[in-house]
């Protein structure tokens, strides 16, 4: 077929193609490769298949007679060109990169995606009309587990479910929730590939619910674009996906500290009392969060004021200045709703910042909080107006932002936004809100890292620094039991800071055992923030003495873990690896682990088994992989690849350290402001099951944006080599070009040795002041920026 003939056929199709309907098989008319992109002209339209990397293929379909799809909300437009070849063999047409490939099969037209010779999935039915929706269908294998779809509590393997894609809050949920505030058009497979449907619309994902080996996606939008991502291992898959959609900027260090929060503090005097109680109880505190009473005395009628109520908060700037002097940041809730009874309604109408009705007038409707309008975040003047309110509040001393109700919680279909109808933009609303604050900081406060806590987001929201939480969970054991799954799933989907209201939010349930177990779990989740309706206080300082003591121990452990947590956050910002990781990372071929959510890895070194049931005396814990594990609290060694039964204690949950781990800890449990990175403990766990090991400690000033990119940081890298006769540790400092020299002292503690070593040498010189306490070796090790140290232990026979 000549190129001219192909063009004439395609032109005829463009002018006379019938409407796109279900079940009409498509056929290939012409194919060509141009500038690394494969273009397929078919009877029903045009495909553009473009490699975005050697691990990512993007497929876009444009029916004849329709305009080209608009830009992506998720994937940046500018991508480097990837080398690809077009080949034809007896089996069909191939577009190949060095990694991922697609095979084009005809009669009927199908697209078969392959990575390193293994089939991933096959598009068996292209985009077509299904009622008012557009649907695309894929054939998948019988054995693969499926994850994704955003924040839900359905079990880790979500195969067999049909998932609605419509961000909606779920008040008071417990063990299960099928629809929550962040629904993502993303499916991950145990075969280590994922599919991201990149159109931003309301829709549904069918994970082999209605057909046993079929993945289907339906959408109200008409962008008809998806990306297939593949990798040989899970770490590479998540790196490729976040390389595509963006990575979470490193948050301010205080975000990893201890928060006080409730619904809500009604006055400056009440907030000051809370801080005083934390100090008196010797509990570190790094942030206080103000719910909606900061702008009004009542729940209803005042939303949209976006200014402090001066009766109850007479001097907000002075209050926040005093808090900051104590090392406590102030975080304010904001919402995108402007009530007609608020102080801002007339201004919002006059400035044209609200979504409109069909006649172009500001739309208003009934809402729990009052009769309201909604800020149109897709309209430039509305974004400018909303950001101006943030600037006004920041000038008073606000340290961080909480964006609530951003699904939006009530979003009638008749609303019109600058870029489309309510349903067309609904799932992108929280995403655009986070983007507004992120870009505002980049423009007006370029040296600061924002803190952006939001309930709703979309694919790629992590690149705007969005920190999600799991919504208004019930204050119950059922509510606690669903939290690890929600956080693990969201971490796999790029949003690694998903966390819960510690203690539970909804309901007046005073249960100290539940509260303490939730806080003990919270030590090992991304953000430590108790929050609840104030029928029962959420802060530990209002609990009875036994619960207060246990809560204090948990929060102090959280503070001691800060150097480990900050290094994890840095790793996430560079590679996209989540903070909470499923057990299958250690045994990816173990099908049973794709159902496991109640035990997980916390970063590279720790395995955590939360206590999720009342009155438990023991807990079964599976330790995956071939490496041994050490009990974090007792030091007892356990071989990997087995289930152990752990006797539970009231003051802790089961936590294990992986053999080979380097675990940095603060020497004192302090607030983040008082954290001293110049003196740390470094725990190393040695074992024959991990003869080679490595780790890293990352440090910077904790608050400057782009600190790493600007060379204002230090990375300490650790390596060890273990044999039956010697243990060699290499510690090296790698400061950035603009890092101020900061000598450190590491209190080195080596676990796992069976006996005291016969000799210890530092850089070849014998060390005399080491100690042996029958379980570990201890000695102090000075370091300096840019320096290298080698510790050699001659082991006892």
N, C-alpha and C positions, 0 to 999 in steps of 0.2 A: 504494500500500500504506500503510494507516494505521499510526501508531506502535504502537497497541494490537495490531493484527494481527501486526506484525513481532515484537513482544515475545512473543506466544503461539507463533509459529513457532519463535523462538529457544529458548523454554522447552521446547517439545517436543523440539527437537534436543538440548538439554542432558540431558533425561531418557532419551532413547532412541537417541542417536547411536551408530552402530556403531563398533568400534575403528578407529583410523586405520591404513590400509594403503597400500602403494605403489600408484601408478598409478590411484588412484581420483580422478577429476577433482572439484575442489571448485567450488561455485557461491555467488554472492553472494545473501544474503537481505535485508540491510538495511545502510545506511551512515548515519552521523551524525557531525557535528563538534561536539565539546564541549571547551571550554577549550583550544583549539588542537590537540586530538588527534583523529585520525580513527579511529573505531571501525567495524570491518566485522564483521558477523555473517554467518557462512557455514554451509554444511551441515556442516562438520567442526569448527568452533570459532570463536574470536573473535580478530581481528587488532586490534592497537593500533598505529597509525602516528603517530609524534610527531616533529615537527621539534625538534631540539636546538639548532640554529642555522640560519642561512640556507644553510649548506653541509652540514648533517648531518641525515639522516632516520633515525630508529630504528624498526624494525619488530619487533613481538613477537607471537608466536602462542601461544594457549592452547586446546588441544583441549577440546571439551565433556567435562565430567566430571573434569577435572584441576584441581588448585589453581593459583592464579596463580603465575607465576614468581617466584623469590626475587630478592634484590638482586644487583646487578652487583659483581664484584670489580674492575672496570676503570673504570667510569664513575660519578663521584659522583652521588648521588641527587638532589641539589638542582641544578636547572638553571633559568635564567630562561625565562619563556614567550616563544615566538616567534610573531609574527603569521603566520597562515596562512589561506587561503580554500579553501572547497570549491565546486567548479564542475562542472557536467555539460554535455558537448557531444555531438556526434554520435559522437565516438570513445570516449566513456566518461566515467568520473568522475575528477576531478583534485583532488589536494591540492597547493596551490602555496604556496611562500614567495617572497620576493624573489629567491631563487637556485634552490635545489633543489626538485624537484617529483616526485610519483609519480602515475602514471595507473593506475586500477583497471579492468582489462578482465575481462569475464565470459564464461562458456560456452566454455572453462573459465576459472576465476579465475586471473588473472595480474597481476603488479605490475611496471609499467614505470617505471624511474627515469630522470629527465631532468634535465640541468643546462644552463641558458641555451639551451634549445631543442635540445640534442643528447642523444640516447639514450646512457645509460651502460651499463646491462644490464637484463635482464628476468627476474624470478622466474617461471619457467614451471612449477615444481612446488613446492608448499609443503612444510613439514615433515611427514614421514610416516615410518612404521616401515620400517626396512631391516635385518632381522634384529634384533639387540639394540641397534642404533643408530637415531638419528633423522637423516634426510637432507633437505636442501633443495637445489634445483637452479636454476641461472640460465643463460640464453642470453647468450653474449658474442659480440663480433664476431670475424671471421676474422683480422684483422691485428694485434690488440693484443698487446703483450708483457705478461707477468705476473711480478711479483716478490712476495716475502713468504714467509710460513711460518716465520719465525724465522731462526736461525743454521744455515746449511747451505752446502755448497760444491758447487753443481750447475751453475754458470753463472748469469749475471745474469738472463737470461730463463728463468724456471722453467716456462714453459708446456710441457705435455707430460709433466709429472711428477705423481705421486701422493705426497703428503707426509703421513707419519704424524705426528700431533701427540701426542708422548709424550716429555717431557724425558728424555734419556738421554745419558750421557757416551760419547765415542768416543775411546778411547785410541789414540794413535799414528797418527791419520789423516794423510793427505797431500793430494793434489790434489783429492780428492773426499770428501764426507761427506754422506750423505743424511739423517742424524738426529744431532742434537747436543743440548747441554744446555738450550737455550732454543728451544722450538718455539712459534710464535705463530699464533693463528687469524686471520690477517690476509693479505689479498691486495691488491696495488697494481697498477694498470693503466697502461700507457703513454698511455691516454686521460685520465689525470689524475683518476682516482677511486680509491677504495679501499673494500673491504668488510671490516668487522671483525665476527667471529662471537663474540658476547659471552656465553659460557656457562661457560668455564673447564674443560671436560671433556676427557678423552682422545678423540681422534677422528682424522679424515683430511681433507685438502684434495685434491680432484682438479682439477688445473689443465688441463682439456681432455686428460686422459690417455685416458680410456675413451670419450669422445665429443668430436668435434673442436671444437665450438663451445659447450662446456658447462663451467661452473664448478660444482662440487658440494662440499658440506660435510657431513660425517657426525660425529656426536658421541654420546658415551655419556650426556651430561647431558640434561636436559629443560627447560632454560631457554628455548630456541627464540627467541633474540633476536639481531638483527644491526643494525649501523649502516652506512649508505652515506654516504660523505663525498666531496665533489667540489669542485674549484676550477679557475679558469682557468689556473693555473700551478703548478709543483711547490712553490715556496716557500709558496704559499697553502694547498696541500693538506696539507703537513706541519704548518703552523701550525694548521689546523683540526683535524687528528687529535690533536695534542698538546694543543690547547685542550680537546678532549673527554676525553682520558685522563690528562692531567697533564703537566707539564714538569719537566725535571731541575733541581733546585736547583743553584745555583752551588757547585761543590765548593771545599774549601780550596785556596788557591793552590799549596801544596806538592804537591798531587796531580798537577800538571802538570810536576813536576820529574823528577829522576833517582832511580830505585829500585835497590837491591841486593836480590836474592832468589834463593833456590835451594831445592831439596829435599834437605837443609835444613841450617840451622845447628844444630849439636849441643851448643853450649855458649856461655856468655857470652864466654869467652876467644876462641873462633873468630869470633864476631860483632865483637868489638873489633878483631881483626886485620884484618877486612875494611874497617872504617872507616879504620883507619890506612893501609891500602894505597891507598884512594881519595884520602886527603889527600896521600900521598907522590906519587901519580901526577898530581896537579893536576886531578882529575876531580870536578865538582860531584856532591854526593850529598844527597838530601833525605828519603829514607825507606829503612828496612831492614825486610824482611818475614820473619817467622819461620814456617816450616812446622811440621809436627806434633811435632818433637823438643823444642819448648819445654815440653811437658807430659809427655814420656816418652822414655826412652832407646832404645826400639825402635819399629818401625813398627806392630807388632801388640800388642794387649793393653792399651793405655793410653788409647785414644780415649775421651773423656768425662770425663777427670780435670778439665779446665778449670781447671787451676792449674799454676803453674810447678813444674818438677822442681827442687828446691832443691839437689840434688847438682851438677847441671850449670849451673844458674842461681841461684847462692847469694844474690844481691842484685838481683832484677829491678828494684825501684824505683830503686836507685842506678844501675844500668846504663841504664835508660831516661832518667833525669835527666841523666846524662852525655851520652847521645846527643842529647837535646833541646838541650843547651847547645852542641852542634856543629851545630845546625840540622837534625838527622836525626830524623824521626818513626819510631816503632816500630809496626809493623802485625802483629797476631797472627792466625794461622789459627784458626778454630773450626769445628766440625762438629756436626750435630744428632744424632749417634749416641752412645749411652751403652752401652759394653760392660759385660758382666756382670763382667769382671775389673777394671773401672775403680774408682776411689775413690768414684764418685758413684752406682753402681748402686742400692745400698740406699736412698740418699736419694731418687733419682728414683722408685723404686717407692713409697716411703712418701709422697712428696708428690703422687703421681698424675699425673706429667708425661708418661708414655709412651703411645704409641698402644697399643691393646688388640687382643685376639683376639675371636672370636665370643662367648666366655664372659665377656668384660669384664675379663679379667686382662691385665697388661702383656705384650705380645707380644714374643717374642725369636726371632731367626733367625740363621743363619750368614752371615757377611760376610767379605770379604777381611781386615779388620782384627781380627776376632774375633767371638764370639757377642754379638749386640747387640740393643738396643731403639732406638726412634726417638722423639724428642721430638714430641709432638702440638702443633704450633704453632697449631692451631685451638681449643685448650682454654685458657681464660683463666688458670687456675692454672699451666699449663705455660709460657705466655708470661711470666708474672710471675717464675717460677723461673729461666727462661733469662736474662731481663733482669737479674736480681739478680747472676748470674755476670758479666755484662758490666760492671755497676757496680763490682763488686769489682776486676776487672782494670783498669778505667779509673782507679780510685783509686791504682793503682801507677804510672800514667803512660802507659798505652797510648794511641797517637795515632790509630789506625785499625784497621778490622776486615776480615778476610778470611773469607767464608763459603764453605766448600768442600763438595762432595758433596751440594749442596742440590737435586738433581733431584727427589727424593732418589735417590742412585746405586743403591741396592737398596731396593725398596719393594714387598714382596709384596702380592698382591691381597687376602689375607685380613686385612690390617690394617684396623682401624677407628679413625676419627678423630672428634672431637667434631662435625664438620659433614658427615661422610659417609665413604664407603669410600675405600680407597687410590686407586682409579682416579678417583673423583669429585674428589679434591682434589690429585692428584699434580702436575699442571702449575702449580698455584697455590702450591706449598710454598715455593719460593724467593722468590716475590713476598711472601708473608706473613712470611718471615724478614727480608727487607729492611724491610718495614713495621714489624716489631717494633723494630729498631734505630733507624729513622727517628723513630718516635713516642716511643721512649725518650729520645732526645736532645731532642726538642721539649719533653718534660715535665721532664726532670731537668737538661739542659744546654742551655737554650733559646738561649744566645748563641753556641753552637759549631756549626760545620758538620761533620757526620760524614763519614768516608771509609768507604764500604761496597762492598768488592770481592766480587762473587758470581758463581758459575758458572752459575746457573740463575735464570730470572725468567719473567715473564708480561707480557701486554699491560698497559701503564700502570706497570710497575715503575720507570720512570724518575722518577716523581714522588716516590718514596721515596729517590732518590739512588743507586740501584743502578748500579754500574760493572761491566759484564760483561767477561769475557775468553773467548777462543775455545777454552779447554780444552787437553787434553794433545796438542798438535800434534806430529807427528814432527819431529825435528831433521834436516830434509832440505830440498832445493830444492823438492820436491813440496809439503811442508808450508808453506814460505814462499809458494809461488805461490797458495795458496787464501786467504791472509789478507786482501788488499784486498777481495775479493768479500764475505767474511763481514762485515767492518766496514761496508762500504757498505750492504749489505742491512739490517743492524741499525739503522744510522742512519736509513734511510728508515722504519723501524718504531718510531721514538721513542727507541731505546736507543743514543744517540749516542756513548757512551764505550766501545763494543766495541773491544777491542785484543787483541794476541797476546802470548804468552810470547816475548819477543825472543830470537832465536837458536834457537828451537824447544825443546820440552820433552823428548820421548821419544827415547831412544837415545843411545848413547855415540859420537857422531860429532864428531870434532875436525876441523872444516873452517873455517879462518879466513876464507876468501872468503865462504862462506855466512853466517858469524857477522857479519861486517862489513856485508854487504849488508842483512841483517835489521835491524841497528841503524840503518843509514842510512835504511831505510824507517821505522823506529820514531820517528825525529825528527818525522815527519809522520803519526803516528797518535795517538790520544787520550792514552794513558798509556804512559810510557817505562819498561818493567819487564822487564829480562832475567830469565829464570827457567828452570830445567832440572833434571833429575836430575843429581846431583853426580858421576857418573862422569867428566864433563867439566865443569869449573866454568863457570857462566853469567856471572860477573862479568868485565868487561874487564880488571880489574887482575891476573888470573891468566893472561892471554894473552901470547903471544910479543910482542916489542917492536914489530914492524911492525903487527900487528893492534891492539895496545894504542894505538898512535899514531893509527890511523884511527878507533878507537872513541872516543878522547878528543875528536877533532875533531867527531864526530857529536854527542856529549853536550854539548860546548860550544856547538855551533850550536843544539841544543835549548834550552839556557839563554838564549842570546841572543834567541830567538824568544818568550820568556815573555810580554812585553806583548801581542804578537799573539795568542798562544794564550789568554791570559786574557780578552781582548776577545771572541774566538770563543766561549769558554765562557759569558760573559755573554749574548751574542746567543742562544745555544742556550737559556739559561734563560728568555729573554723570548719567543722566537718558535718554538722547537722545531726550528730549522734545524740539521741535523747538522754536525759538524766536517768529516767526510769526505763529499764530494758527488760524485755521478756526473757524467760529462761531458755527459749529455743535459740537465742544467740549463741549459746554454748553447745547445743545439740540440734542443729537445724533439720536433721533428718528424723528426729523423734516426733512422730505425729501426735502423740499424746500431749506434748508440751504446748501445742497450738490451742489447747483448751485451758491452759493454766494462767490464772491471773493473780492468785492469792499469794504467790511468792515471786519475787522479781530481783533483778540486779539493780543496785543503786550505784550508777557509775561503773567504772571498770573493776572496782575492788571489792565491793560489798554485795552480799546476798541477804535480802530482807524478807522475813516471814511475819507479817502483821497478825495480831490476834483479832479476829473478826467475829467471834462469838462470845456470848456471855458465859462466865463461869468455867471456861476451858482450863483443864489441868495440864494437858499435854498438847503438843502440836507436831504433826508429821510434816517433815520438810525434805523435799527432794533436792539433792545437790548435783547438778548436771555437770557433765564433762569429765575429763580425766584428771584434772587438777584436784589436789586435796583442798580442804577448807578448815579454817580455825574458828572456833567460837570467839566472837569479838569480846565477850565478857569474861570467859573463863580460860581461853587459850587452848581448849581441848581440840585435838586434831581429828578430822573425819576424812576418810577417803571419798573422792568424787564418784559420781555414778551410782549413788545409793540413796535410799530414804532413811532418815534418822528420826527418832522420836525424841522430842525435846520437852523436858519438864518446864512448865511455864512459871515465871516469877512475876510478882506484881509490879516490880520496878523497871521492867524492860521487856522488849519483844525479842524473839530470836533473830540474831544478826550474825552472819558468818563472813570471814575475810578469805578471799581466794588466795591460795598459795602463789607466791611470787609478787604479791601486792606491795606497793609502796604507799603508805597511808599517812599523809601529813595532817597534824592536828595542832590547834592552838594550845599553848601551855596553860592558858587561863580561860575560864568561861566569862567573857566580857561582852559588852555591846560592840557592834561593828566599829563605832567611832574609836573605841579604846583598843581595838585589835592591834597587836604588835607582830607584824610579819618578820621582824628581825630576830625573833626567838621562837622557834617552833619545835615540836616533836616530829620525828620521822620514824614511823614504824615499818619495818620490813619483815615479811613472813616468808621464811625459806623452807623449801621442801624438795625432795627428789623428784616429785611430780612436776616441778617447774624449774628445771635446771638453768634456764635463761629467763630473765625477767627485766621489765623496764617500767618506768613511771615518770611522772612530771608534776612539777609545782609551777603554777603561773601566778605572777604578782604584778600589779601596777598600782596607781594611786586610788583605784576604786570608784572614780567618778568621772574622769575625762573621757569624752567621746573620742573614738578613733585612737585610743592610747596605743594599741598594738600597731596599727598602720603608721603611726607617727614615731614609732621606735621608743615609746616611753613605757617600758616593761622589762621584766626579767623572767626568763624561763630556766628553772632548775631541772635538769634531766638526770634520772637515776637509772643505772643498769647494774645487774648482778649476774654472776656466773657461779654455779654451785657444782662441786664435785664431792666425792667421798672424802677428800683430804683438805680441800680449801673452799673458802667462800670469798669471792672478789666483788667488791662494790665500787663502781665508778660514779662519782657525783660531779657534774659540771654545770657551771653557770653560764647562761647565754643572755646577756643584757642587750636591750635595744640600743640603737645609736644615741638616743637622747635620754637614757635612763640614768638618774642620779645614783652614784655608787652607794650601796647599802649593805655593809657587812652583816652577815647573819650567823647565828649559832643554832645548829641543829642538834637536838638531844636525840641521838640515834638509839633506837631500841630494836634489836633483832630477835624475832620470835621463831620458834621451830627447831632450834638447836637442841640436841639431846643431852649435851653436856657443855661445860665451860670450854672455850677454845684453849688450845695450848699456847697460842700467841696471837697478838693483835698488832698490826702494823698500819701506820698512816703514811702513805707515800714512801714506803720502804723503811720507815723509822719505827722502832718498837714504841708502843703506847703502854704506859704504866697505869693510868688512872681509869681503866675500865672496870665495870662491876658486873657481877653475875648473881642473879637472885633466884637461881634454880629453874627459872622458866625462860629467861631472856638475858641478852647481853645489852648493857647500857654504857654509853660514853658520849661525851660532848664533842661535837665536830664543828669547828669554825669554817665558814665559807666566805668568799669574796666575789663580787661581780667579775665575771670573765675567768674565774679560776677553776681549776680542776683538782679533785681529790680522789685518791684511791685508797680504799680500806681493804686489807687482806687479813683474813682469819685463817690460821692454821688449826684445823679441826681435830678434836680428840678422836682416836681410833674407835 
